[in-house]
Amino acid sequence: HVAIWLKHRWFKRPTKQQRSLVGCCRIGLTSSMQVAILTVCCIVVAASPLRIVGRHRSWPDGHVDFDHPGVKIVARVTGAASVSAVMSKVGSIENVFVVYCDGVAQAGSRPKATFSTKLWTEGTKQSVPLCSGLDANAEHDIVIFKSTEAQWMDIKPTPNHVSFYEMVGIGMRLLPSLVRPQQHRIEFLGDSLTAGFCNLCEQEHSPAAESFALSWPNLVCEQLEAECHAAAWSGYGMVKNCCGGDTLMSDVWLRTLASTPSDDASDPHGTTAKNIWNFKSWIPDAVVINLGTNDGLTGSREELIPAYNATYLDLVKSAAVAYGEQTHFFLACGPQLNSYCDPVRWIIGQANAMGIKATFLDHRGFACPESCCEHPGADQDRQMAESTVKQVKAAMGWSVWSIYM
């Protein structure tokens, strides 16, 4: 017998207009005893022609602000031979993007990237070329992907976000996004190891050497066909940063925009009331956390272990309350340091005793080449992604046949 797991929470009840747009997913199922073919009809219409994936702030005029790595803007268009975006920036730290036209990454002046905000004038709208040479009579899928962290190598958060207003093109029409619903939702929380810091290796020491598009979290999302959110900032820790600064990653996790600080300059841990993330707005199936490298927890920093344990456990408990009992937590250790592995295992034990699903994610043993600033390079990111996928699938019981509907 062949069982197909159909989950229903992904969709709200479709409107009359949505019911007229129905896709059919043809699924082949095999076993050692039999082969079966099943056709499942499923609605795959996005609620809006433009789909924003990742934490972002929306405004009444329709534009959105964002700064976390991995945020992407997804659209389907027709009628235009070329398409551009209208965008702007706040802040001085460069942000780098990759544009995909019908699944093909577009080359640009930066390595493994399409465009950068480096030369933009702050607060001024920019026309950003996205795709050209399109067949105006065909339909095309366009993705704008943010490939760098919120505020590269900065220990004091100050507003450094990007705004997206619209896509434009002569004769262009936005179409409903008829995409197959992604199977799973995964949230990532981490530091430079998660952000893809210096993973392009042997590049100038700048945001251009960082590619979240090639990082292990993004590769995990691609391999698991998951919709993902990420919060990652180089140098930040759970209770102590590696290289100064008082704002912590456990603070940033609470924010819609990572780089928006508190109105109170004496409060490095807070943010504005409007910038508190609504944890009920997006519920992940799995939360992957790798924080502890920057905390150190060895030598003179061993004294931080009790605070690390308490803060980390409180974060997991708060997330479990917000997300519900079905969310599974994967707490990682490695590959740069192993000094926080035992504290992470203690936190997992405490969480399990409270009925929270938590599993150790082993990131030890992967190389951190000197040419990559002693961080995992793109090759190691691929290896870490493959290992992570195996560990997550084993713990979650996910298979290629499980689908969301």
Rosetta blueprint (number, residue, H / E / L):
1 H L
2 V L
3 A L
4 I L
5 W L
6 L E
7 K E
8 H L
9 R L
10 W L
11 F L
12 K L
13 R L
14 P L
15 T L
16 K H
17 Q H
18 Q H
19 R H
20 S L
21 L L
22 V L
23 G E
24 C E
25 C E
26 R E
27 I E
28 G E
29 L E
30 T E
31 S L
32 S L
33 M L
34 Q L
35 V E
36 A E
37 I E
38 L E
39 T E
40 V E
41 C E
42 C E
43 I L
44 V L
45 V E
46 A L
47 A L
48 S L
49 P L
50 L L
51 R E
52 I E
53 V E
54 G L
55 R L
56 H L
57 R E
58 S E
59 W L
60 P L
61 D L
62 G L
63 H L
64 V E
65 D E
66 F E
67 D L
68 H L
69 P L
70 G L
71 V L
72 K E
73 I E
74 V E
75 A E
76 R E
77 V E
78 T E
79 G L
80 A L
81 A L
82 S L
83 V E
84 S E
85 A E
86 V E
87 M E
88 S E
89 K E
90 V L
91 G L
92 S L
93 I L
94 E L
95 N L
96 V E
97 F E
98 V E
99 V E
100 Y E
101 C E
102 D L
103 G L
104 V E
105 A E
106 Q L
107 A L
108 G L
109 S L
110 R L
111 P L
112 K L
113 A L
114 T L
115 F E
116 S E
117 T L
118 K L
119 L L
120 W L
121 T L
122 E L
123 G L
124 T L
125 K L
126 Q E
127 S E
128 V E
129 P E
130 L E
131 C E
132 S L
133 G L
134 L L
135 D L
136 A L
137 N L
138 A L
139 E L
140 H E
141 D E
142 I E
143 V E
144 I E
145 F E
146 K E
147 S L
148 T L
149 E L
150 A L
151 Q L
152 W L
153 M L
154 D L
155 I L
156 K L
157 P L
158 T L
159 P L
160 N L
161 H L
162 V E
163 S E
164 F E
165 Y E
166 E E
167 M E
168 V E
169 G L
170 I L
171 G L
172 M L
173 R E
174 L E
175 L E
176 P L
177 S L
178 L E
179 V L
180 R L
181 P L
182 Q L
183 Q L
184 H E
185 R E
186 I E
187 E E
188 F E
189 L E
190 G E
191 D L
192 S H
193 L H
194 T H
195 A H
196 G L
197 F L
198 C L
199 N L
200 L L
201 C L
202 E L
203 Q L
204 E L
205 H L
206 S L
207 P H
208 A H
209 A H
210 E L
211 S L
212 F H
213 A H
214 L H
215 S L
216 W H
217 P H
218 N H
219 L H
220 V H
221 C H
222 E H
223 Q H
224 L H
225 E L
226 A E
227 E E
228 C E
229 H E
230 A E
231 A E
232 A E
233 W L
234 S L
235 G L
236 Y L
237 G L
238 M L
239 V L
240 K L
241 N L
242 C L
243 C L
244 G L
245 G L
246 D L
247 T L
248 L L
249 M H
250 S H
251 D H
252 V H
253 W L
254 L L
255 R E
256 T L
257 L L
258 A L
259 S L
260 T L
261 P L
262 S L
263 D L
264 D L
265 A L
266 S L
267 D L
268 P L
269 H L
270 G L
271 T L
272 T L
273 A H
274 K H
275 N H
276 I E
277 W L
278 N L
279 F L
280 K L
281 S L
282 W L
283 I L
284 P L
285 D L
286 A E
287 V E
288 V E
289 I E
290 N E
291 L L
292 G L
293 T L
294 N L
295 D L
296 G L
297 L L
298 T L
299 G H
300 S H
301 R H
302 E H
303 E H
304 L H
305 I H
306 P H
307 A H
308 Y H
309 N H
310 A H
311 T H
312 Y H
313 L H
314 D H
315 L H
316 V H
317 K H
318 S H
319 A H
320 A H
321 V H
322 A H
323 Y H
324 G L
325 E L
326 Q L
327 T L
328 H E
329 F E
330 F E
331 L E
332 A E
333 C E
334 G L
335 P L
336 Q L
337 L L
338 N L
339 S L
340 Y L
341 C H
342 D H
343 P H
344 V H
345 R H
346 W H
347 I H
348 I H
349 G H
350 Q H
351 A H
352 N H
353 A H
354 M L
355 G L
356 I L
357 K E
358 A E
359 T E
360 F E
361 L E
362 D E
363 H L
364 R L
365 G L
366 F L
367 A L
368 C L
369 P L
370 E H
371 S H
372 C H
373 C L
374 E L
375 H L
376 P L
377 G L
378 A H
379 D H
380 Q H
381 D H
382 R H
383 Q H
384 M H
385 A H
386 E H
387 S H
388 T H
389 V H
390 K H
391 Q H
392 V H
393 K H
394 A H
395 A H
396 M H
397 G L
398 W L
399 S L
400 V L
401 W L
402 S L
403 I E
404 Y E
405 M L
